[in-house]
């Protein structure tokens, strides 16, 4: 073959390859995104086969975005971590009409308008993902993870047919976009796969979301490719050019670029319309081929969204309006008592397995002993169980059956079923008194200490913690830092690699932030938010330990119960011994430099209210600047307010300020204050 003809053959192949890819992409889009195919499956298969063959003859012309490359990635040892461009926030949720009305009232008050327009969509019960497209090409996809950092699942996402590897090259397409969406598994596929798993005697998945998550987090993309996952996109998070004034327009553009978006979304001019949409969806829900557990209500106007801003984990401008839980009847096989990390005894009903909204339930919490008595649930009774989204199933009530023969009423054990220590009562709650000897409390505590929101020790989950405690390798929190490879290798399920990985994860956890560490200690009333407040106020673990009840009470958001519980915790010599032991073993809790922690900041303790528009700042900017200097922004004016910042078109908050004699700052004075303090 002379050079000439080989050259032109190369070109011919190249142009045919391009043509085939273009056609296949187009048909993928019609089929998977638009659900309106124009050609038969057989015709599609012919095109695909031709492309595969031609690529086989010209392997150096295979491009990564070719439709044949959806299953190209090699199997991985582990996923690499990806820091998200912007945090993938979560959503607050409401369940009742009053709460959704309160949400609307808050939006109207904050925005100082009569009516707010909302964009509403179904709330998909799947997995949140981040997708990055550069020059129209899908370059990276990741799971939500803890919201800040997720796992790189690009190769697995590529196998999802409704996810375009290539966007439509229209002029409005920005060079780089970051999109948020949800991956889910259609219900019929979930049922079918579970059926096949049962046939093969393998473990089934409890619900479609777990199956979707298991499928997306396969290290071998070929396994993911076998699961018919679906993607839908509901947010343009970052964009190199972003002219969209509303959420609605931004999402519409995603569709213009070829991305799948929710088909059931709607614009509502008032909260009344939102409520109608909610009701509509409840009715449609049963007929849908995928699981939704509510609707998401978003303030449509994006400059309003900016003004409303966000809290640490969720935006103020959106909420999930959940559906009422689904209910079914079943029978109580037994009532057992479980012991939590605080020692509280929780009665748990073991049930005849029953499916509630696609999930098989075989246990339900009865919360506390008083509740068992109040509901008068006994072994053998028929009960109504409900499941609301993710929460542990609940027994709503006993259903009396005419002529039934009932068992004995449930009685509280006098001794802990795990450690046999005596049981004491505090209000409605019964506690095991064996704090330091009860392995159930220890297990719960260590699991919490190692959990994602606390020290985040990967690999130290429920099962491993139970093994470590049962083998007596771990008798208190500090023992985690003594663990050796020899010990881990004695545990079932551990091999050289997993043992090394766990030890590395433990080693990595030795420099926790103060906030995570305080949360991890599991002090009563110290959840993640209170831990954050304490950390930013006190700056160092020593300061928290030394704080008196009075000092704690001075801190905004710390009430008397919390203050008391913190002081009691650190006054307990056994707790201090564990902390000292950890320190000796190299655990160094991060200290927040005095510049960063709130007390020493120039606007510490100052409360601001913002009203009207500012030229030089978005609401979010202004708020961040104030907070960086230690101040706080609240939404309504009271005697406690120090400054009201009034921009253009201020609302009634300005009148309130005048009435109460609160100092009013115009934009110029506000800027001067910030600059003077910075
Ligand atoms: S918007 C900042 N829209 O719900 C905006 N989320 O509990 C945050 N979700 O983790 C998300 N459907 O995975 C949004 N139409 C929808 C959604 C949706 C499902 C999930 C998302 C998030 C969770 C929040």
Boltz pocket constraint, residues with backbone or C-beta under 6 A from the ligand:
constraints:
  - pocket:
      binder: B
      contacts: [[A, 89], [A, 90], [A, 91], [A, 92], [A, 121], [A, 122], [A, 123], [A, 124], [A, 125], [A, 126], [A, 127], [A, 128], [A, 129], [A, 144], [A, 181], [A, 182], [A, 234], [A, 235], [A, 296], [A, 315], [A, 318], [A, 320]]
      max_distance: 6.0
